[in-house]
Amino acid sequence: MSSYQLNRVLFLFFLFVGINSASAQSVKKEDCDKLIKSGVEALNKNQFTHSIELLTKARAVAKNNDWDYQEFLALNNIGANYYKLLEYGEALNYYLEAYTLAIKNLRQRMK
């Protein structure tokens, strides 16, 4: 296993641990919005790893609390990170997930 692969595995492990601890706490919607805002600011500064970390935490919090709009924003901006990293397949996966969530909510509103 190369050092790049090892670093990626370790990153994902610690990210997973961080998500679990973040989702176990009681979080307000405003706190989730702040995570998203910080993630977008990091994205705009080309701090992609930090941005993905913040947005992944925001996504987990939003999903656990059924905040679809915040989950959509987190997914879409994670996709933007991967797009800027030239990882187009990964970006497309996140964009499609955000799109699917948006369509689901649109259908619910139309009922």
Biopython code that builds the backbone (N, CA, C, O; Angstrom):
import numpy as np
from Bio.PDB.StructureBuilder import StructureBuilder

atoms = [
    (1, "MET", "N", (0.851, -1.175, 0.000)),
    (1, "MET", "CA", (0.000, 0.000, 0.000)),
    (1, "MET", "C", (0.896, 1.237, 0.000)),
    (1, "MET", "O", (1.794, 1.355, 0.833)),
    (2, "SER", "N", (0.653, 2.154, -0.930)),
    (2, "SER", "CA", (1.471, 3.359, -1.022)),
    (2, "SER", "C", (1.126, 4.305, 0.127)),
    (2, "SER", "O", (0.102, 4.151, 0.792)),
    (3, "SER", "N", (1.994, 5.278, 0.342)),
    (3, "SER", "CA", (1.744, 6.231, 1.429)),
    (3, "SER", "C", (0.502, 7.066, 1.130)),
    (3, "SER", "O", (-0.214, 7.454, 2.053)),
    (4, "TYR", "N", (0.233, 7.351, -0.157)),
    (4, "TYR", "CA", (-0.971, 8.093, -0.521)),
    (4, "TYR", "C", (-2.219, 7.311, -0.121)),
    (4, "TYR", "O", (-3.150, 7.874, 0.454)),
    (5, "GLN", "N", (-2.236, 6.009, -0.426)),
    (5, "GLN", "CA", (-3.394, 5.180, -0.087)),
    (5, "GLN", "C", (-3.548, 5.069, 1.424)),
    (5, "GLN", "O", (-4.664, 5.109, 1.942)),
    (6, "LEU", "N", (-2.430, 4.930, 2.132)),
    (6, "LEU", "CA", (-2.478, 4.846, 3.587)),
    (6, "LEU", "C", (-3.013, 6.145, 4.175)),
    (6, "LEU", "O", (-3.845, 6.116, 5.081)),
    (7, "ASN", "N", (-2.543, 7.286, 3.669)),
    (7, "ASN", "CA", (-3.033, 8.572, 4.158)),
    (7, "ASN", "C", (-4.529, 8.729, 3.891)),
    (7, "ASN", "O", (-5.265, 9.261, 4.722)),
    (8, "ARG", "N", (-4.962, 8.266, 2.738)),
    (8, "ARG", "CA", (-6.383, 8.359, 2.400)),
    (8, "ARG", "C", (-7.230, 7.483, 3.323)),
    (8, "ARG", "O", (-8.297, 7.903, 3.771)),
    (9, "VAL", "N", (-6.761, 6.273, 3.605)),
    (9, "VAL", "CA", (-7.478, 5.374, 4.510)),
    (9, "VAL", "C", (-7.545, 5.977, 5.914)),
    (9, "VAL", "O", (-8.593, 5.954, 6.559)),
    (10, "LEU", "N", (-6.425, 6.511, 6.374)),
    (10, "LEU", "CA", (-6.407, 7.129, 7.702)),
    (10, "LEU", "C", (-7.329, 8.342, 7.749)),
    (10, "LEU", "O", (-8.047, 8.541, 8.729)),
    (11, "PHE", "N", (-7.311, 9.150, 6.694)),
    (11, "PHE", "CA", (-8.188, 10.312, 6.634)),
    (11, "PHE", "C", (-9.648, 9.890, 6.740)),
    (11, "PHE", "O", (-10.410, 10.463, 7.519)),
    (12, "LEU", "N", (-10.034, 8.891, 5.959)),
    (12, "LEU", "CA", (-11.417, 8.429, 5.970)),
    (12, "LEU", "C", (-11.805, 7.852, 7.329)),
    (12, "LEU", "O", (-12.929, 8.045, 7.792)),
    (13, "PHE", "N", (-10.874, 7.146, 7.964)),
    (13, "PHE", "CA", (-11.148, 6.586, 9.286)),
    (13, "PHE", "C", (-11.426, 7.699, 10.292)),
    (13, "PHE", "O", (-12.427, 7.665, 11.007)),
    (14, "PHE", "N", (-10.528, 8.685, 10.341)),
    (14, "PHE", "CA", (-10.712, 9.772, 11.305)),
    (14, "PHE", "C", (-11.911, 10.640, 10.959)),
    (14, "PHE", "O", (-12.555, 11.196, 11.849)),
    (15, "LEU", "N", (-12.209, 10.758, 9.692)),
    (15, "LEU", "CA", (-13.394, 11.479, 9.280)),
    (15, "LEU", "C", (-14.644, 10.763, 9.771)),
    (15, "LEU", "O", (-15.572, 11.401, 10.267)),
    (16, "PHE", "N", (-14.673, 9.439, 9.635)),
    (16, "PHE", "CA", (-15.798, 8.639, 10.101)),
    (16, "PHE", "C", (-15.972, 8.778, 11.612)),
    (16, "PHE", "O", (-17.095, 8.926, 12.094)),
    (17, "VAL", "N", (-14.876, 8.732, 12.358)),
    (17, "VAL", "CA", (-14.938, 8.880, 13.816)),
    (17, "VAL", "C", (-15.468, 10.258, 14.177)),
    (17, "VAL", "O", (-16.280, 10.398, 15.092)),
    (18, "GLY", "N", (-15.007, 11.280, 13.454)),
    (18, "GLY", "CA", (-15.469, 12.645, 13.708)),
    (18, "GLY", "C", (-16.942, 12.818, 13.416)),
    (18, "GLY", "O", (-17.644, 13.518, 14.145)),
    (19, "ILE", "N", (-17.415, 12.188, 12.356)),
    (19, "ILE", "CA", (-18.831, 12.276, 12.000)),
    (19, "ILE", "C", (-19.690, 11.653, 13.089)),
    (19, "ILE", "O", (-20.715, 12.213, 13.478)),
    (20, "ASN", "N", (-19.273, 10.505, 13.572)),
    (20, "ASN", "CA", (-20.054, 9.834, 14.610)),
    (20, "ASN", "C", (-20.126, 10.668, 15.867)),
    (20, "ASN", "O", (-21.184, 10.736, 16.492)),
    (21, "SER", "N", (-19.039, 11.305, 16.258)),
    (21, "SER", "CA", (-19.069, 12.116, 17.471)),
    (21, "SER", "C", (-19.891, 13.376, 17.249)),
    (21, "SER", "O", (-20.569, 13.837, 18.166)),
    (22, "ALA", "N", (-19.842, 13.944, 16.037)),
    (22, "ALA", "CA", (-20.627, 15.147, 15.743)),
    (22, "ALA", "C", (-22.113, 14.834, 15.719)),
    (22, "ALA", "O", (-22.920, 15.633, 16.194)),
    (23, "SER", "N", (-22.485, 13.690, 15.176)),
    (23, "SER", "CA", (-23.900, 13.370, 15.060)),
    (23, "SER", "C", (-24.498, 12.915, 16.386)),
    (23, "SER", "O", (-25.720, 12.905, 16.535)),
    (24, "ALA", "N", (-23.671, 12.543, 17.343)),
    (24, "ALA", "CA", (-24.171, 12.095, 18.630)),
    (24, "ALA", "C", (-24.595, 13.276, 19.505)),
    (24, "ALA", "O", (-25.335, 13.095, 20.472)),
    (25, "GLN", "N", (-24.134, 14.473, 19.175)),
    (25, "GLN", "CA", (-24.456, 15.642, 19.961)),
    (25, "GLN", "C", (-25.729, 16.289, 19.438)),
    (25, "GLN", "O", (-26.106, 16.094, 18.282)),
    (26, "SER", "N", (-26.393, 17.066, 20.302)),
    (26, "SER", "CA", (-27.560, 17.817, 19.873)),
    (26, "SER", "C", (-27.076, 19.074, 19.154)),
    (26, "SER", "O", (-26.344, 19.884, 19.725)),
    (27, "VAL", "N", (-27.487, 19.228, 17.910)),
    (27, "VAL", "CA", (-26.999, 20.324, 17.079)),
    (27, "VAL", "C", (-28.189, 21.100, 16.536)),
    (27, "VAL", "O", (-29.203, 20.516, 16.153)),
    (28, "LYS", "N", (-28.056, 22.415, 16.507)),
    (28, "LYS", "CA", (-29.098, 23.264, 15.945)),
    (28, "LYS", "C", (-28.876, 23.420, 14.455)),
    (28, "LYS", "O", (-27.767, 23.232, 13.955)),
    (29, "LYS", "N", (-29.945, 23.767, 13.749)),
    (29, "LYS", "CA", (-29.854, 23.966, 12.307)),
    (29, "LYS", "C", (-28.848, 25.072, 11.979)),
    (29, "LYS", "O", (-28.145, 24.996, 10.971)),
    (30, "GLU", "N", (-28.781, 26.094, 12.828)),
    (30, "GLU", "CA", (-27.835, 27.199, 12.603)),
    (30, "GLU", "C", (-26.391, 26.702, 12.679)),
    (30, "GLU", "O", (-25.524, 27.185, 11.950)),
    (31, "ASP", "N", (-26.135, 25.735, 13.565)),
    (31, "ASP", "CA", (-24.789, 25.168, 13.662)),
    (31, "ASP", "C", (-24.435, 24.408, 12.390)),
    (31, "ASP", "O", (-23.298, 24.468, 11.922)),
    (32, "CYS", "N", (-25.389, 23.708, 11.843)),
    (32, "CYS", "CA", (-25.181, 22.988, 10.587)),
    (32, "CYS", "C", (-24.918, 23.985, 9.461)),
    (32, "CYS", "O", (-24.041, 23.765, 8.625)),
    (33, "ASP", "N", (-25.678, 25.081, 9.440)),
    (33, "ASP", "CA", (-25.469, 26.122, 8.434)),
    (33, "ASP", "C", (-24.063, 26.718, 8.549)),
    (33, "ASP", "O", (-23.429, 27.020, 7.538)),
    (34, "LYS", "N", (-23.586, 26.883, 9.773)),
    (34, "LYS", "CA", (-22.229, 27.427, 9.975)),
    (34, "LYS", "C", (-21.168, 26.455, 9.463)),
    (34, "LYS", "O", (-20.165, 26.874, 8.885)),
    (35, "LEU", "N", (-21.389, 25.163, 9.674)),
    (35, "LEU", "CA", (-20.459, 24.165, 9.132)),
    (35, "LEU", "C", (-20.409, 24.247, 7.607)),
    (35, "LEU", "O", (-19.337, 24.195, 7.005)),
    (36, "ILE", "N", (-21.576, 24.374, 6.999)),
    (36, "ILE", "CA", (-21.646, 24.469, 5.537)),
    (36, "ILE", "C", (-20.937, 25.739, 5.062)),
    (36, "ILE", "O", (-20.158, 25.701, 4.110)),
    (37, "LYS", "N", (-21.210, 26.855, 5.725)),
    (37, "LYS", "CA", (-20.574, 28.122, 5.348)),
    (37, "LYS", "C", (-19.060, 28.023, 5.467)),
    (37, "LYS", "O", (-18.335, 28.477, 4.582)),
    (38, "SER", "N", (-18.578, 27.432, 6.558)),
    (38, "SER", "CA", (-17.136, 27.266, 6.745)),
    (38, "SER", "C", (-16.550, 26.345, 5.681)),
    (38, "SER", "O", (-15.443, 26.574, 5.193)),
    (39, "GLY", "N", (-17.299, 25.302, 5.327)),
    (39, "GLY", "CA", (-16.852, 24.385, 4.284)),
    (39, "GLY", "C", (-16.740, 25.064, 2.934)),
    (39, "GLY", "O", (-15.798, 24.809, 2.184)),
    (40, "VAL", "N", (-17.699, 25.930, 2.618)),
    (40, "VAL", "CA", (-17.668, 26.665, 1.347)),
    (40, "VAL", "C", (-16.509, 27.668, 1.351)),
    (40, "VAL", "O", (-15.827, 27.843, 0.341)),
    (41, "GLU", "N", (-16.294, 28.322, 2.493)),
    (41, "GLU", "CA", (-15.163, 29.259, 2.584)),
    (41, "GLU", "C", (-13.838, 28.526, 2.375)),
    (41, "GLU", "O", (-12.951, 29.032, 1.688)),
    (42, "ALA", "N", (-13.702, 27.339, 2.965)),
    (42, "ALA", "CA", (-12.480, 26.545, 2.772)),
    (42, "ALA", "C", (-12.347, 26.129, 1.306)),
    (42, "ALA", "O", (-11.245, 26.139, 0.758)),
    (43, "LEU", "N", (-13.451, 25.767, 0.674)),
    (43, "LEU", "CA", (-13.438, 25.417, -0.750)),
    (43, "LEU", "C", (-12.923, 26.584, -1.578)),
    (43, "LEU", "O", (-12.092, 26.405, -2.469)),
    (44, "ASN", "N", (-13.420, 27.778, -1.280)),
    (44, "ASN", "CA", (-13.015, 28.964, -2.037)),
    (44, "ASN", "C", (-11.545, 29.330, -1.814)),
    (44, "ASN", "O", (-10.952, 30.043, -2.623)),
    (45, "LYS", "N", (-10.958, 28.842, -0.716)),
    (45, "LYS", "CA", (-9.530, 29.061, -0.437)),
    (45, "LYS", "C", (-8.683, 27.878, -0.906)),
    (45, "LYS", "O", (-7.490, 27.799, -0.611)),
    (46, "ASN", "N", (-9.319, 26.956, -1.645)),
    (46, "ASN", "CA", (-8.652, 25.747, -2.148)),
    (46, "ASN", "C", (-8.129, 24.839, -1.026)),
    (46, "ASN", "O", (-7.151, 24.116, -1.215)),
    (47, "GLN", "N", (-8.775, 24.880, 0.122)),
    (47, "GLN", "CA", (-8.452, 23.997, 1.250)),
    (47, "GLN", "C", (-9.432, 22.819, 1.177)),
    (47, "GLN", "O", (-10.346, 22.689, 1.991)),
    (48, "PHE", "N", (-9.205, 21.970, 0.171)),
    (48, "PHE", "CA", (-10.189, 20.958, -0.180)),
    (48, "PHE", "C", (-10.397, 19.907, 0.905)),
    (48, "PHE", "O", (-11.536, 19.537, 1.190)),
    (49, "THR", "N", (-9.330, 19.426, 1.508)),
    (49, "THR", "CA", (-9.473, 18.395, 2.545)),
    (49, "THR", "C", (-10.278, 18.924, 3.721)),
    (49, "THR", "O", (-11.170, 18.244, 4.228)),
    (50, "HIS", "N", (-9.961, 20.134, 4.153)),
    (50, "HIS", "CA", (-10.682, 20.739, 5.280)),
    (50, "HIS", "C", (-12.148, 20.979, 4.898)),
    (50, "HIS", "O", (-13.054, 20.741, 5.697)),
    (51, "SER", "N", (-12.365, 21.448, 3.679)),
    (51, "SER", "CA", (-13.720, 21.698, 3.213)),
    (51, "SER", "C", (-14.547, 20.419, 3.187)),
    (51, "SER", "O", (-15.681, 20.396, 3.665)),
    (52, "ILE", "N", (-13.977, 19.359, 2.627)),
    (52, "ILE", "CA", (-14.705, 18.079, 2.559)),
    (52, "ILE", "C", (-15.009, 17.574, 3.969)),
    (52, "ILE", "O", (-16.088, 17.037, 4.220)),
    (53, "GLU", "N", (-14.069, 17.745, 4.873)),
    (53, "GLU", "CA", (-14.283, 17.310, 6.256)),
    (53, "GLU", "C", (-15.457, 18.061, 6.878)),
    (53, "GLU", "O", (-16.334, 17.438, 7.477)),
    (54, "LEU", "N", (-15.488, 19.370, 6.750)),
    (54, "LEU", "CA", (-16.572, 20.175, 7.330)),
    (54, "LEU", "C", (-17.915, 19.847, 6.680)),
    (54, "LEU", "O", (-18.927, 19.700, 7.365)),
    (55, "LEU", "N", (-17.912, 19.735, 5.372)),
    (55, "LEU", "CA", (-19.165, 19.461, 4.665)),
    (55, "LEU", "C", (-19.685, 18.046, 4.925)),
    (55, "LEU", "O", (-20.895, 17.818, 4.944)),
    (56, "THR", "N", (-18.777, 17.109, 5.121)),
    (56, "THR", "CA", (-19.201, 15.744, 5.446)),
    (56, "THR", "C", (-19.831, 15.703, 6.834)),
    (56, "THR", "O", (-20.813, 14.993, 7.049)),
    (57, "LYS", "N", (-19.273, 16.458, 7.772)),
    (57, "LYS", "CA", (-19.887, 16.558, 9.106)),
    (57, "LYS", "C", (-21.264, 17.196, 8.997)),
    (57, "LYS", "O", (-22.225, 16.728, 9.608)),
    (58, "ALA", "N", (-21.354, 18.265, 8.215)),
    (58, "ALA", "CA", (-22.642, 18.950, 8.042)),
    (58, "ALA", "C", (-23.665, 18.018, 7.410)),
    (58, "ALA", "O", (-24.834, 18.015, 7.797)),
    (59, "ARG", "N", (-23.227, 17.231, 6.441)),
    (59, "ARG", "CA", (-24.138, 16.288, 5.793)),
    (59, "ARG", "C", (-24.675, 15.267, 6.792)),
    (59, "ARG", "O", (-25.869, 14.970, 6.803)),
    (60, "ALA", "N", (-23.792, 14.736, 7.625)),
    (60, "ALA", "CA", (-24.210, 13.737, 8.611)),
    (60, "ALA", "C", (-25.200, 14.335, 9.606)),
    (60, "ALA", "O", (-26.198, 13.701, 9.950)),
    (61, "VAL", "N", (-24.929, 15.541, 10.063)),
    (61, "VAL", "CA", (-25.827, 16.210, 11.002)),
    (61, "VAL", "C", (-27.173, 16.461, 10.330)),
    (61, "VAL", "O", (-28.223, 16.201, 10.918)),
    (62, "ALA", "N", (-27.142, 16.964, 9.103)),
    (62, "ALA", "CA", (-28.386, 17.256, 8.386)),
    (62, "ALA", "C", (-29.197, 15.986, 8.151)),
    (62, "ALA", "O", (-30.416, 15.976, 8.326)),
    (63, "LYS", "N", (-28.514, 14.922, 7.756)),
    (63, "LYS", "CA", (-29.215, 13.660, 7.488)),
    (63, "LYS", "C", (-29.850, 13.111, 8.766)),
    (63, "LYS", "O", (-30.984, 12.634, 8.739)),
    (64, "ASN", "N", (-29.128, 13.176, 9.876)),
    (64, "ASN", "CA", (-29.653, 12.671, 11.151)),
    (64, "ASN", "C", (-30.844, 13.473, 11.651)),
    (64, "ASN", "O", (-31.663, 12.960, 12.414)),
    (65, "ASN", "N", (-30.947, 14.730, 11.227)),
    (65, "ASN", "CA", (-32.032, 15.600, 11.678)),
    (65, "ASN", "C", (-33.092, 15.843, 10.608)),
    (65, "ASN", "O", (-33.998, 16.652, 10.806)),
    (66, "ASP", "N", (-32.985, 15.147, 9.474)),
    (66, "ASP", "CA", (-33.931, 15.304, 8.364)),
    (66, "ASP", "C", (-34.022, 16.748, 7.869)),
    (66, "ASP", "O", (-35.109, 17.250, 7.582)),
    (67, "TRP", "N", (-32.863, 17.408, 7.773)),
    (67, "TRP", "CA", (-32.786, 18.761, 7.215)),
    (67, "TRP", "C", (-32.340, 18.619, 5.766)),
    (67, "TRP", "O", (-31.150, 18.701, 5.461)),
    (68, "ASP", "N", (-33.291, 18.408, 4.890)),
    (68, "ASP", "CA", (-32.983, 18.106, 3.496)),
    (68, "ASP", "C", (-32.248, 19.239, 2.786)),
    (68, "ASP", "O", (-31.346, 18.985, 1.988)),
    (69, "TYR", "N", (-32.626, 20.489, 3.068)),
    (69, "TYR", "CA", (-31.970, 21.606, 2.386)),
    (69, "TYR", "C", (-30.487, 21.663, 2.747)),
    (69, "TYR", "O", (-29.646, 21.862, 1.870)),
    (70, "GLN", "N", (-30.159, 21.490, 4.028)),
    (70, "GLN", "CA", (-28.763, 21.505, 4.456)),
    (70, "GLN", "C", (-28.006, 20.305, 3.898)),
    (70, "GLN", "O", (-26.841, 20.420, 3.518)),
    (71, "GLU", "N", (-28.667, 19.164, 3.850)),
    (71, "GLU", "CA", (-28.021, 17.981, 3.275)),
    (71, "GLU", "C", (-27.730, 18.211, 1.789)),
    (71, "GLU", "O", (-26.662, 17.847, 1.295)),
    (72, "PHE", "N", (-28.687, 18.816, 1.085)),
    (72, "PHE", "CA", (-28.482, 19.136, -0.326)),
    (72, "PHE", "C", (-27.271, 20.055, -0.506)),
    (72, "PHE", "O", (-26.415, 19.799, -1.354)),
    (73, "LEU", "N", (-27.201, 21.120, 0.289)),
    (73, "LEU", "CA", (-26.080, 22.056, 0.163)),
    (73, "LEU", "C", (-24.743, 21.369, 0.447)),
    (73, "LEU", "O", (-23.761, 21.602, -0.258)),
    (74, "ALA", "N", (-24.709, 20.535, 1.464)),
    (74, "ALA", "CA", (-23.474, 19.829, 1.803)),
    (74, "ALA", "C", (-23.058, 18.908, 0.653)),
    (74, "ALA", "O", (-21.899, 18.919, 0.240)),
    (75, "LEU", "N", (-23.985, 18.121, 0.140)),
    (75, "LEU", "CA", (-23.683, 17.205, -0.961)),
    (75, "LEU", "C", (-23.195, 17.954, -2.198)),
    (75, "LEU", "O", (-22.203, 17.568, -2.816)),
    (76, "ASN", "N", (-23.888, 19.011, -2.547)),
    (76, "ASN", "CA", (-23.533, 19.774, -3.738)),
    (76, "ASN", "C", (-22.134, 20.374, -3.610)),
    (76, "ASN", "O", (-21.365, 20.370, -4.571)),
    (77, "ASN", "N", (-21.808, 20.885, -2.436)),
    (77, "ASN", "CA", (-20.490, 21.492, -2.239)),
    (77, "ASN", "C", (-19.383, 20.465, -2.078)),
    (77, "ASN", "O", (-18.235, 20.753, -2.415)),
    (78, "ILE", "N", (-19.688, 19.281, -1.578)),
    (78, "ILE", "CA", (-18.694, 18.200, -1.599)),
    (78, "ILE", "C", (-18.385, 17.863, -3.050)),
    (78, "ILE", "O", (-17.228, 17.655, -3.416)),
    (79, "GLY", "N", (-19.421, 17.809, -3.869)),
    (79, "GLY", "CA", (-19.216, 17.584, -5.293)),
    (79, "GLY", "C", (-18.341, 18.663, -5.921)),
    (79, "GLY", "O", (-17.492, 18.364, -6.762)),
    (80, "ALA", "N", (-18.541, 19.909, -5.520)),
    (80, "ALA", "CA", (-17.731, 21.011, -6.049)),
    (80, "ALA", "C", (-16.257, 20.845, -5.661)),
    (80, "ALA", "O", (-15.364, 21.161, -6.447)),
    (81, "ASN", "N", (-16.014, 20.350, -4.449)),
    (81, "ASN", "CA", (-14.634, 20.082, -4.028)),
    (81, "ASN", "C", (-13.981, 19.063, -4.943)),
    (81, "ASN", "O", (-12.874, 19.278, -5.438)),
    (82, "TYR", "N", (-14.665, 17.960, -5.165)),
    (82, "TYR", "CA", (-14.089, 16.909, -6.004)),
    (82, "TYR", "C", (-13.929, 17.382, -7.450)),
    (82, "TYR", "O", (-12.989, 16.983, -8.137)),
    (83, "TYR", "N", (-14.845, 18.229, -7.906)),
    (83, "TYR", "CA", (-14.716, 18.780, -9.252)),
    (83, "TYR", "C", (-13.436, 19.611, -9.362)),
    (83, "TYR", "O", (-12.683, 19.484, -10.328)),
    (84, "LYS", "N", (-13.200, 20.465, -8.355)),
    (84, "LYS", "CA", (-11.992, 21.291, -8.383)),
    (84, "LYS", "C", (-10.725, 20.453, -8.229)),
    (84, "LYS", "O", (-9.650, 20.864, -8.664)),
    (85, "LEU", "N", (-10.851, 19.287, -7.614)),
    (85, "LEU", "CA", (-9.714, 18.369, -7.486)),
    (85, "LEU", "C", (-9.536, 17.514, -8.744)),
    (85, "LEU", "O", (-8.653, 16.659, -8.800)),
    (86, "LEU", "N", (-10.371, 17.749, -9.740)),
    (86, "LEU", "CA", (-10.354, 17.020, -11.014)),
    (86, "LEU", "C", (-10.743, 15.554, -10.859)),
    (86, "LEU", "O", (-10.405, 14.728, -11.706)),
    (87, "GLU", "N", (-11.452, 15.231, -9.779)),
    (87, "GLU", "CA", (-11.966, 13.880, -9.556)),
    (87, "GLU", "C", (-13.431, 13.884, -10.005)),
    (87, "GLU", "O", (-14.353, 13.897, -9.189)),
    (88, "TYR", "N", (-13.611, 13.873, -11.322)),
    (88, "TYR", "CA", (-14.924, 14.094, -11.905)),
    (88, "TYR", "C", (-15.927, 12.992, -11.587)),
    (88, "TYR", "O", (-17.114, 13.275, -11.425)),
    (89, "GLY", "N", (-15.485, 11.760, -11.496)),
    (89, "GLY", "CA", (-16.396, 10.666, -11.160)),
    (89, "GLY", "C", (-16.968, 10.828, -9.766)),
    (89, "GLY", "O", (-18.168, 10.657, -9.550)),
    (90, "GLU", "N", (-16.106, 11.158, -8.828)),
    (90, "GLU", "CA", (-16.551, 11.372, -7.441)),
    (90, "GLU", "C", (-17.462, 12.593, -7.370)),
    (90, "GLU", "O", (-18.475, 12.578, -6.672)),
    (91, "ALA", "N", (-17.102, 13.643, -8.091)),
    (91, "ALA", "CA", (-17.935, 14.854, -8.123)),
    (91, "ALA", "C", (-19.323, 14.522, -8.648)),
    (91, "ALA", "O", (-20.329, 14.947, -8.080)),
    (92, "LEU", "N", (-19.371, 13.763, -9.732)),
    (92, "LEU", "CA", (-20.648, 13.395, -10.334)),
    (92, "LEU", "C", (-21.515, 12.604, -9.361)),
    (92, "LEU", "O", (-22.727, 12.809, -9.303)),
    (93, "ASN", "N", (-20.903, 11.701, -8.597)),
    (93, "ASN", "CA", (-21.660, 10.929, -7.602)),
    (93, "ASN", "C", (-22.348, 11.850, -6.598)),
    (93, "ASN", "O", (-23.522, 11.659, -6.283)),
    (94, "TYR", "N", (-21.623, 12.847, -6.098)),
    (94, "TYR", "CA", (-22.210, 13.764, -5.113)),
    (94, "TYR", "C", (-23.256, 14.679, -5.751)),
    (94, "TYR", "O", (-24.296, 14.952, -5.151)),
    (95, "TYR", "N", (-22.979, 15.152, -6.970)),
    (95, "TYR", "CA", (-23.964, 15.977, -7.658)),
    (95, "TYR", "C", (-25.257, 15.201, -7.906)),
    (95, "TYR", "O", (-26.348, 15.746, -7.738)),
    (96, "LEU", "N", (-25.143, 13.949, -8.299)),
    (96, "LEU", "CA", (-26.335, 13.129, -8.547)),
    (96, "LEU", "C", (-27.106, 12.868, -7.258)),
    (96, "LEU", "O", (-28.337, 12.856, -7.252)),
    (97, "GLU", "N", (-26.377, 12.661, -6.174)),
    (97, "GLU", "CA", (-27.052, 12.452, -4.889)),
    (97, "GLU", "C", (-27.801, 13.715, -4.464)),
    (97, "GLU", "O", (-28.921, 13.633, -3.960)),
    (98, "ALA", "N", (-27.184, 14.882, -4.667)),
    (98, "ALA", "CA", (-27.850, 16.152, -4.348)),
    (98, "ALA", "C", (-29.074, 16.347, -5.238)),
    (98, "ALA", "O", (-30.126, 16.778, -4.766)),
    (99, "TYR", "N", (-28.939, 16.034, -6.508)),
    (99, "TYR", "CA", (-30.047, 16.155, -7.456)),
    (99, "TYR", "C", (-31.207, 15.237, -7.061)),
    (99, "TYR", "O", (-32.366, 15.652, -7.070)),
    (100, "THR", "N", (-30.888, 14.003, -6.720)),
    (100, "THR", "CA", (-31.918, 13.041, -6.307)),
    (100, "THR", "C", (-32.673, 13.538, -5.080)),
    (100, "THR", "O", (-33.896, 13.418, -5.010)),
    (101, "LEU", "N", (-31.951, 14.092, -4.120)),
    (101, "LEU", "CA", (-32.576, 14.638, -2.917)),
    (101, "LEU", "C", (-33.483, 15.813, -3.271)),
    (101, "LEU", "O", (-34.579, 15.936, -2.724)),
    (102, "ALA", "N", (-33.038, 16.673, -4.177)),
    (102, "ALA", "CA", (-33.847, 17.825, -4.584)),
    (102, "ALA", "C", (-35.119, 17.380, -5.301)),
    (102, "ALA", "O", (-36.194, 17.927, -5.054)),
    (103, "ILE", "N", (-35.002, 16.402, -6.177)),
    (103, "ILE", "CA", (-36.176, 15.899, -6.902)),
    (103, "ILE", "C", (-37.164, 15.253, -5.940)),
    (103, "ILE", "O", (-38.374, 15.434, -6.079)),
    (104, "LYS", "N", (-36.660, 14.506, -4.973)),
    (104, "LYS", "CA", (-37.529, 13.871, -3.985)),
    (104, "LYS", "C", (-38.337, 14.924, -3.245)),
    (104, "LYS", "O", (-39.536, 14.748, -3.030)),
    (105, "ASN", "N", (-37.698, 16.008, -2.857)),
    (105, "ASN", "CA", (-38.405, 17.069, -2.125)),
    (105, "ASN", "C", (-39.372, 17.832, -3.018)),
    (105, "ASN", "O", (-40.424, 18.274, -2.559)),
    (106, "LEU", "N", (-39.026, 17.987, -4.279)),
    (106, "LEU", "CA", (-39.927, 18.650, -5.213)),
    (106, "LEU", "C", (-41.202, 17.834, -5.392)),
    (106, "LEU", "O", (-42.304, 18.382, -5.420)),
    (107, "ARG", "N", (-41.039, 16.517, -5.513)),
    (107, "ARG", "CA", (-42.218, 15.644, -5.656)),
    (107, "ARG", "C", (-43.100, 15.710, -4.419)),
    (107, "ARG", "O", (-44.326, 15.706, -4.528)),
    (108, "GLN", "N", (-42.473, 15.771, -3.224)),
    (108, "GLN", "CA", (-43.265, 15.831, -1.990)),
    (108, "GLN", "C", (-44.053, 17.142, -1.923)),
    (108, "GLN", "O", (-45.185, 17.159, -1.440)),
    (109, "ARG", "N", (-43.466, 18.228, -2.399)),
    (109, "ARG", "CA", (-44.151, 19.516, -2.368)),
    (109, "ARG", "C", (-45.317, 19.549, -3.343)),
    (109, "ARG", "O", (-46.313, 20.232, -3.103)),
    (110, "MET", "N", (-45.197, 18.818, -4.436)),
    (110, "MET", "CA", (-46.240, 18.841, -5.461)),
    (110, "MET", "C", (-47.441, 17.975, -5.078)),
    (110, "MET", "O", (-48.491, 18.094, -5.709)),
    (111, "LYS", "N", (-47.331, 17.135, -4.097)),
    (111, "LYS", "CA", (-48.451, 16.266, -3.671)),
    (111, "LYS", "C", (-49.489, 17.047, -2.921)),
    (111, "LYS", "O", (-50.494, 16.483, -2.490)),
]
sb = StructureBuilder()
sb.init_structure("model")
sb.init_model(0)
sb.init_chain("A")
sb.init_seg("    ")
for serial, (resi, resn, name, xyz) in enumerate(atoms, 1):
    if name == "N":
        sb.init_residue(resn, " ", resi, " ")
    sb.init_atom(name, np.array(xyz, "f"), 0.0, 1.0, " ", f" {name:<3s}", serial, name[0])
structure = sb.get_structure()
